[in-house]
């Protein structure tokens, strides 16, 4: 694989279709076909040409492996890729929720310690403002 420019990461589309095809060991027409059916969606250059990232090339290699070694058809490969992306998104979300839960647990434990040692303040915090309220008495009522 050719080296990436310093400003690029694995998701940056930098490889033209001929280079991506060569790296993936496929014909450029195969990459166009995979783009049409949605297996790989490369970025586009300002002129409309396809640009592939390192991640796109890894997906192309996985498509080739599933097709040639495991005998999976393209519809099956597309579904596998979709499910892998969904699992990745769910894994990321689980990590976020786990981190949030840890924060809530720590807060609950601190509140329990404060309550146990009597340092808990049962009152709500006073709202401090700089506003002035002018009160004027209304007319007196005669009963």
C-alpha positions in Angstrom: 0.0 0.0 0.0 1.4 3.4 -0.9 2.1 5.7 2.0 -0.6 8.2 2.9 0.0 12.0 2.9 0.6 13.4 6.4 -2.8 15.1 6.5 -4.7 12.0 5.6 -6.1 9.2 7.8 -7.7 5.9 7.0 -11.0 7.5 6.1 -9.6 10.2 3.8 -10.4 9.4 0.1 -7.0 9.8 -1.6 -6.6 6.9 -4.1 -8.0 7.2 -7.7 -9.9 4.2 -8.9 -6.9 2.6 -10.9 -4.7 2.7 -7.8 -7.4 1.4 -5.5 -8.1 -1.4 -8.0 -4.5 -2.4 -8.1 -4.1 -2.4 -4.3 -7.3 -4.4 -3.9 -6.3 -6.8 -6.6 -9.4 -6.1 -8.7 -10.3 -4.6 -12.0 -11.4 -0.9 -12.0 -14.8 -2.0 -13.6 -15.4 -4.2 -10.6 -15.0 -1.2 -8.3 -17.5 0.8 -10.4 -19.9 -2.2 -10.2 -19.5 -2.4 -6.4 -20.1 1.3 -6.1 -23.3 1.0 -8.2 -24.8 -1.7 -6.0 -23.7 0.0 -2.8 -21.0 -2.3 -1.4 -18.4 0.4 -1.3 -19.2 4.1 -1.6 -16.0 6.0 -2.4 -15.6 9.8 -2.0 -15.8 12.0 -5.0 -13.3 14.5 -6.3 -14.4 18.0 -7.4 -14.5 16.7 -11.0 -16.7 13.7 -10.1 -14.0 11.0 -10.1 -14.0 8.3 -7.5 -11.5 8.5 -4.6 -11.0 5.6 -2.3 -9.8 5.6 1.3 -7.7 3.0 3.1 -10.9 1.8 4.8 -12.7 1.5 1.4 -9.8 -0.7 0.1 -10.0 -2.9 3.2 -13.7 -3.3 2.5 -13.0 -4.2 -1.1 -10.5 -6.9 0.1 -13.1 -8.3 2.5 -15.7 -8.4 -0.3 -13.2 -10.3 -2.4 -12.4 -12.7 0.4 -16.0 -13.4 1.2 -16.9 -13.9 -2.4 -13.9 -16.1 -3.4 -13.1 -18.0 -0.3 -16.5 -18.3 1.4 -18.7 -18.3 -1.7 -21.0 -15.6 -0.4 -23.0 -13.8 -3.1 -22.9 -10.0 -3.4 -26.3 -9.5 -1.7 -25.1 -11.6 1.2 -21.9 -9.6 1.3 -23.8 -6.3 1.3 -25.9 -7.5 4.3 -22.8 -8.7 6.2 -21.2 -5.2 5.7 -24.4 -3.5 6.8 -24.6 -5.6 9.9 -20.9 -5.1 10.8 -21.4 -1.3 10.5 -24.5 -1.6 12.8 -22.6 -3.6 15.3 -19.8 -1.0 15.3 -22.3 1.8 15.9 -24.0 -0.1 18.7 -20.6 -0.9 20.3 -19.7 2.8 20.2 -23.1 3.7 21.8 -22.7 1.0 24.5 -19.3 2.5 25.4 -20.9 6.0 25.7 -23.8 4.7 27.9 -21.4 2.7 30.1 -19.3 5.8 30.7 -22.4 7.9 31.5 -23.6 5.2 33.9 -20.3 5.2 35.7 -20.6 8.9 36.2 -24.1 8.5 37.6 -23.0 5.7 39.9 -20.1 7.9 41.2 -22.5 10.7 41.9 -24.9 8.4 43.7 -22.2 7.0 45.8 -21.0 10.5 46.8 -24.5 11.5 47.7 -24.9 8.3 49.8 -21.6 9.1 51.6 -22.7 12.7 52.3 -26.0 11.5 53.7 -24.3 8.9 55.9 -21.9 11.4 57.5 -24.6 14.1 57.9 -23.0 16.6 55.6 -25.9 16.4 53.2 -27.7 19.7 52.6 -31.4 19.0 52.3 -32.2 22.5 51.1 -32.2 23.6 47.6 -29.5 26.1 46.7 -30.6 29.7 46.9 -30.9 31.4 43.6 -28.8 34.5 43.6 -29.7 37.4 41.5 -28.8 41.1 41.1 -32.4 42.1 40.3 -34.3 44.5 42.5 -38.0 44.1 43.0 -40.0 47.2 43.9 -43.0 46.5 46.1 -45.8 49.0 46.4 -48.7 48.4 48.8 -52.1 48.4 47.2 -55.1 50.2 48.6 -56.2 49.1 52.0 -59.3 47.0 52.2 -61.9 47.9 54.8 -63.7 45.0 56.2 
